Amino acid sequence: MKKNEHQVLEHLPGLRRYAYALCNHRTPIDPEDLVQECLARAIARFSQWQPGTDLRAWLFTMMHNLFINMLRKAARETTGNISETTEPATAATADPGMDDLDKALQTLSADQRSILMLVTLEGLTYQQIASMLQIPVGTVMSRLSRARQQLRDTLYQDENRGDPTGNSKAKSNATSNNSNIRYLK
């Protein structure tokens, strides 16, 4: 294996996480296809990467741009709404709280979800994300703030649903829930 291929493959776990964050049940794009296309393109165009710059940011930028291009292509090929073209993903998890979190994440816009995932899962700085997505740092901060607030609202609303008295476990466990949501900060 060439050195450049090895360097690219070191970032494979992060690329997979980001692909799954981008490709939800509302998009016809398979996350594994997105990762494969990104890796093939990165290896083929490795000479365009400038040594001394952040390889991870270069790869994530490439994946983001590929995702946008694939969405546009899918929209051209289909008539109607993209969200109606695929079945919802069915992932059985042992923790029902994770199902709630996954559902709440899917309510976020693609822009908000991708920034949230880049910050929380990949640990990228606001500046790195702004460079990758070619948007101002203030936009990154705004989208992240709105994503966190929407998650809080959605998760709190889901926990209050079904209790006509309003005395749900969400209120009694507010401290516990807030500590879990703090992770998203």
For each residue, the residues with C-beta under 8 A, 3 or more apart:
1: 5 6 9
2: 5 6
3: 6 7
4: 7 8 43 46
5: 1 2 8 9 43
6: 1 2 3 9 10
7: 3 4 10 55
8: 4 5 11 12 39 42 43 46 55 59
9: 1 5 6 12 39
10: 6 7
11: 8 14 15 55 56 59
12: 8 9 15 16 35 39
13: 16 17
14: 11 17 18 56 60 121 122
15: 11 12 18 19 35 38 39 59 60 63
16: 12 13 19 20 31 35
17: 13 14 20 21 117 121 122
18: 14 15 21 22 60 63 114 117 118 121 122
19: 15 16 22 23 31 32 34 35 38 63 67
20: 16 17 23 31
21: 17 18 24 105 113 114 116 117 121
22: 18 19 27 29 31 34 63 64 67 110 113 114
23: 19 20 27 29 30 31 34 67
24: 21 27 89 105 106 110 113
25: 86 87 88 89 106
26: 82 83 86 106
27: 22 23 24 71 74 82 83 86 110
28: 74 78 82 85 86
29: 22 23 33 34 67 70 71 74
30: 23 33 34
31: 16 19 20 22 23 34 35
32: 19 35 36
33: 29 30 36 37
34: 19 22 23 29 30 31 37 38 63 66 67 70
35: 12 15 16 19 31 32 38 39 63
36: 32 33 39 40
37: 33 34 40 41 66 70
38: 15 19 34 35 41 42 59 62 63 66
39: 8 9 12 15 35 36 42 43
40: 36 37 43 44
41: 37 38 44 45 62 66
42: 8 38 39 45 46 49 58 59 62
43: 4 5 8 39 40 46
44: 40 41
45: 41 42 48 49
46: 4 8 42 43 49
47:
48: 45
49: 42 45 46 53 55 58
50: 53
51:
52:
53: 49 50 57 58
54: 57 58 128
55: 7 8 11 49 58 59
56: 11 14 59 60 122 124
57: 53 54 60 61 124 128 131 132
58: 42 49 53 54 55 61 62
59: 8 11 15 38 42 55 56 62 63
60: 14 15 18 56 57 63 64 118 122 124 132
61: 57 58 64 65 131 132 133 134
62: 38 41 42 58 59 65 66
63: 15 18 19 22 34 35 38 59 60 66 67
64: 22 60 61 67 68 114 132 133
65: 61 62 68 69
66: 34 37 38 41 62 63 69 70
67: 19 22 23 29 34 63 64 70 71
68: 64 65 71 72
69: 65 66 72 73
70: 29 34 37 66 67 73 74
71: 27 29 67 68 74 75 82
72: 68 69 75 76
73: 69 70 76 77
74: 27 28 29 70 71 77 78 82 85
75: 71 72 78 82
76: 72 73
77: 73 74
78: 28 74 75 82 85
79:
80: 84 85
81: 84 85
82: 26 27 28 71 74 75 78 85 86
83: 26 27 86
84: 80 81
85: 28 74 78 80 81 82
86: 25 26 27 28 82 83
87: 25 90
88: 25
89: 24 25
90: 87
91: 102
92:
93: 96 98 99 102
94:
95: 98 99
96: 93 99 100
97: 100 101
98: 93 95 101 102
99: 93 95 96 102 103
100: 96 97 103 104 155 158 159
101: 97 98 104 105 151 155
102: 91 93 98 99 105 106
103: 99 100 106 107 154 158
104: 100 101 107 108 150 151 154 155 158
105: 21 24 101 102 108 113 116 151
106: 24 25 26 102 103 113
107: 103 104 150 154
108: 104 105 112 113 116 147 150 151
109: 112 113
110: 22 24 27 113 114
111: 114 115 143
112: 108 109 115 116 143 144 146 147 150
113: 21 22 24 105 106 108 109 110 116 117 147
114: 18 21 22 64 110 111 117 118 133
115: 111 112 118 119 129 133 140 143 144 147
116: 21 105 108 112 113 119 120 144 147 148 151 184
117: 17 18 21 113 114 120 121 122
118: 18 60 114 115 121 122 124 128 129 132
119: 115 116 122 123 124 126 129 144
120: 116 117 123 183 184
121: 14 17 18 21 117 118
122: 14 17 18 56 60 117 118 119
123: 119 120
124: 56 57 60 118 119 128 129 132
125: 128 129
126: 119 129 130 137 140 141 144
127: 130 131 137
128: 54 57 118 124 125 131 132
129: 115 118 119 124 125 126 132 133 140
130: 126 127 133 134 135 136 137 139 140
131: 57 61 127 128 134
132: 57 60 61 64 118 124 128 129
133: 61 64 114 115 129 130 140
134: 61 130 131
135: 130 139 140
136: 130 139 140
137: 126 127 130 140 141
138: 141 142
139: 130 135 136 142 143
140: 115 126 129 130 133 135 136 137 143 144
141: 126 137 138 144 145
142: 138 139 145 146
143: 111 112 115 139 140 146 147
144: 112 115 116 119 126 140 141 147 148
145: 141 142 148 149
146: 112 142 143 149 150
147: 108 112 113 115 116 143 144 150 151
148: 116 144 145 151 152 181 184 185
149: 145 146 152 153
150: 104 107 108 112 146 147 153 154
151: 101 104 105 108 116 147 148 154 155 181 184
152: 148 149 155 156 181
153: 149 150 156 157
154: 103 104 107 150 151 157 158
155: 100 101 104 151 152 158 159 177 181
156: 152 153 159 160 170 177
157: 153 154 160 161
158: 100 103 104 154 155 161
159: 100 155 156 168 169 170 177
160: 156 157 163 166 168 170 171
161: 157 158
162: 168
163: 160 166 167 168
164:
165:
166: 160 163 171
167: 163 171 172
168: 159 160 162 163 171 172
169: 159 172 173
170: 156 159 160 173 174 177
171: 160 166 167 168 174
172: 167 168 169
173: 169 170 176 177
174: 170 171 177 178
175: 178 179
176: 173 179 180
177: 155 156 159 170 173 174 180 181
178: 174 175 181 182
179: 175 176 182 183
180: 176 177 183
181: 148 151 152 155 177 178 184 185
182: 178 179 185
183: 120 179 180
184: 116 120 148 151 181
185: 148 181 182
